[in-house]
Amino acid sequence: MRHPLLSITVAVLSVAVLTSCATDTPAGSDPATSGADTSTPDPSTTPSGETSTPQVPVVDAEATDIPLLPGVYGTGYPAGVEAGQEMRAAGGTGVARTSEPGLVHVFTAGSSSCPPVVESTAVAEDDGSLFVAKVEIPPATPCTMDFRPFTSVVALPSGVDPEAALTFHVATASGSDEFVTVELPVDAGPGDVAWAAG
């Protein structure tokens, strides 16, 4: 006759061994079949899940090819925007609504090697106007003397009515408090450019 205590002990040890075998992954096993999380974090997202915004000028992309995402920019103008004497008189600085509510195109002009593109989001001022800062160019960067147009996609701050008349102050240089003013009227539709006063 078997001892009852010995039978219970053997049963408990058997369960423990089986559980251990089921949860341990032997060395050298394939992690894809072990149930381990092998996913790689997406470097383009922040811990909160929001997509990070690139801040490196995309000087080799044409503005006709850039997506409507804040912080994206390219050379030239998007489809439907024509610039002429008015643009030159404004020094190349202008603003237009896009087909995406809450996003605007900001137009600037300057050196192709030191593109005067702007930050991804405008900042609301106390008086209701919007300040648009230039992306910083490293001080040691050699800047050519050519004059090329650039288009930046900029998000309006939350709480700003994208269909209202808007006043933009676009910085003349990175880190500068000096700016030019662009008045975007209420009736300006997507692609209707308001240029800075000459």
C-alpha positions in Angstrom: 0.0 0.0 0.0 1.3 3.4 -1.0 1.7 6.1 1.6 -0.8 9.0 1.0 1.8 11.8 1.8 4.2 10.3 -0.8 1.5 10.3 -3.5 0.6 14.0 -2.8 4.3 15.0 -2.9 4.9 13.2 -6.2 1.8 14.8 -7.7 2.8 18.3 -6.6 6.4 17.8 -8.0 5.0 16.6 -11.3 2.8 19.7 -11.7 5.8 22.0 -10.9 8.1 20.3 -13.4 5.4 20.4 -16.2 4.7 24.1 -15.5 8.4 25.0 -15.5 8.8 23.2 -18.9 5.9 25.0 -20.4 7.1 28.5 -19.4 10.9 28.4 -19.8 12.4 29.0 -23.2 15.5 26.9 -23.8 18.6 28.7 -24.9 18.9 29.1 -28.6 15.2 28.7 -29.3 13.4 30.9 -31.8 11.9 34.0 -30.0 9.2 34.2 -32.7 7.8 30.9 -31.4 8.5 31.5 -27.7 5.8 34.0 -27.2 8.3 36.8 -26.4 7.6 40.3 -27.6 10.1 41.0 -30.3 8.6 44.1 -31.7 10.9 47.1 -32.3 9.7 50.5 -31.1 8.9 52.8 -34.0 11.5 55.6 -33.9 9.1 58.1 -35.5 6.7 58.0 -32.5 6.9 59.5 -29.1 6.0 57.6 -25.8 2.6 59.2 -26.0 2.0 57.7 -29.4 2.2 61.0 -31.3 4.2 61.1 -34.4 7.4 63.2 -34.0 7.9 66.1 -36.5 11.1 66.2 -38.6 13.1 69.4 -38.2 15.7 68.8 -40.9 15.0 70.8 -44.1 14.0 68.6 -47.0 15.8 70.7 -49.7 15.8 67.9 -52.3 11.9 67.6 -52.4 9.7 69.7 -54.6 6.8 71.4 -52.8 4.4 69.8 -55.3 5.4 66.4 -53.8 5.4 67.1 -50.1 2.5 65.7 -47.9 0.3 67.9 -45.8 2.0 67.1 -42.5 3.3 69.7 -40.0 7.0 70.3 -40.3 7.4 69.0 -43.8 8.9 71.4 -46.4 10.2 71.5 -49.9 11.5 73.8 -52.6 9.2 75.8 -54.9 5.5 76.1 -54.5 2.7 73.5 -54.3 0.4 72.9 -57.3 -2.0 75.8 -57.9 0.2 78.5 -56.4 1.7 81.0 -58.8 4.2 83.6 -57.7 5.0 86.7 -59.6 5.9 90.4 -58.9 3.8 90.4 -55.7 6.0 87.6 -54.3 9.2 89.4 -55.1 8.0 92.6 -53.5 7.2 90.6 -50.4 10.6 89.2 -50.2 9.1 85.8 -50.9 7.2 85.6 -47.6 3.5 84.6 -47.8 0.8 82.3 -46.2 -2.0 80.3 -47.8 -4.6 77.9 -46.4 -4.4 74.3 -47.5 -7.1 71.8 -48.2 -6.5 70.4 -44.7 -8.2 72.6 -42.0 -5.8 73.7 -39.4 -2.7 73.5 -41.7 -1.3 76.4 -43.7 1.5 76.8 -46.2 4.1 79.3 -45.3 6.3 80.6 -48.1 9.8 81.9 -47.7 12.7 82.5 -49.9 16.5 82.5 -49.5 19.7 80.5 -49.9 19.3 77.0 -51.2 22.1 75.8 -48.9 20.6 77.6 -45.8 16.9 77.1 -46.5 14.7 79.6 -44.5 12.0 77.1 -43.7 9.9 77.5 -40.6 8.9 75.5 -37.5 6.1 73.0 -37.7 3.6 74.9 -35.5 2.7 78.6 -35.2 2.6 80.1 -31.7 -0.4 82.1 -30.6 0.4 85.6 -29.3 -1.6 87.5 -26.6 -3.1 89.8 -29.3 -4.4 86.8 -31.3 -1.8 87.0 -34.0 0.4 84.0 -34.8 4.2 83.9 -34.7 6.1 81.6 -37.0 9.7 80.9 -36.1 12.5 79.9 -38.6 14.2 76.6 -38.2 17.7 77.1 -36.9 20.6 76.8 -39.4 23.9 75.7 -37.8 26.2 78.9 -37.6 29.0 77.3 -39.5 26.9 76.4 -42.5 28.1 78.1 -45.7 25.2 79.9 -47.4 25.0 80.5 -51.1 23.9 83.8 -52.5 21.1 82.4 -54.6 17.4 83.1 -54.0 15.0 80.2 -54.0 11.4 79.8 -52.8 10.5 77.3 -50.1 7.2 75.9 -48.9 6.6 74.8 -45.2 3.6 73.1 -43.8 2.6 74.7 -40.5 -0.1 73.7 -38.0 -2.2 76.3 -36.3 -2.4 76.2 -32.5 -5.4 74.6 -30.9 -8.3 77.0 -30.4 -7.5 79.0 -33.5 -10.3 79.1 -36.1 -8.7 78.2 -39.4 -11.4 80.0 -41.4 -11.0 83.3 -39.6 -9.0 86.2 -40.8 -5.5 85.5 -39.4 -2.4 87.7 -38.8 1.0 85.9 -39.1 4.3 87.3 -38.0 7.0 85.3 -39.8 10.5 85.6 -38.3 13.1 87.0 -40.7 15.8 84.7 -39.3 16.2 81.8 -36.8 16.1 83.0 -33.2 15.0 86.5 -34.3 12.3 88.7 -32.8 12.2 90.6 -36.1 9.4 89.5 -38.4 7.3 90.4 -41.4 3.5 90.5 -41.2 1.1 88.6 -43.4 -2.6 89.2 -43.2 -4.6 86.2 -44.4 -8.2 87.4 -45.1 -11.3 85.4 -44.2 -12.2 84.8 -47.8 -8.8 83.4 -48.9 -9.3 79.8 -49.9 -6.7 77.0 -50.3 -4.0 78.2 -52.6 -4.9 81.9 -52.3 -1.6 83.4 -51.2 -1.5 86.4 -48.9 2.0 88.0 -49.3 3.8 90.2 -46.8 3.4 93.9 -47.3 6.2 95.1 -49.6 
